[in-house]
Amino acid sequence: MTDKPEIDFPGGDAPDSLVITDVTVGEGAEAAPGSTVQVHYLGVEFDSGEEFDSSWSRGEPISFPLGNLIKGWQEGIPGMKVGGRRQLICPPSLAYGPAGGGHRLSGKTLIFVIDLLGVG
């Protein structure tokens, strides 16, 4: 996967729990809860569809320990295999917390499309 994804908006009300959708199932190594992952990702707001972050826009993937990420990623990436693309819809409780939490995305439901490039 080298192309920046386009997100098909689910419409309707934002979910109250994590929604995991495999767009493409990978065939490589599987991400475990404590692993370090290398990913390309795109993040948009559920309500507006506005992109707030994208590794594609920066032109390079990022690598980090899953334990350092928002809960939606900690719960949504394990089980994914290298070469796969997965969409996660994260309610505020699994993203940046309730409105007024101090982060510009607090209180927002977020959609991420993640390509898993490597597992360490």
C-alpha positions, 0 to 999 in steps of 0.5 A: 500500500503506497497510495494515500487512502480515501475515507468513505464516511459511514454517515449516521451517528458517531459510534460509542465504541471502537469500530474496526474494519479491515480494508485489506488483510495483510499477510506479514507479521502480526502486531501484538499489544506491546509491539512497536509499529511502523505505519502510514496513516490518515486521520479525519474528524467523523463529523466534518470529514476534515483531515487533521493528520496524515503521515502521507502528507509528511511523505514518510511513515512513522514508527512508535510503541503502541503503548504510547498511542491513543487507546483506540490504536492500542486496541485497534492495531493488535491482530493486524498483519503487515501489509494490511490496511485497517480503518478505526473509528474512535469515540472520544473515550478512546481518542483524546477524551471528552470535550474540554480535555485540553487537546484540540481534538478532545470530544471528537470522534475520529476516523483513522486509516492505517497501513501497517508497514512493519512490526518490531 
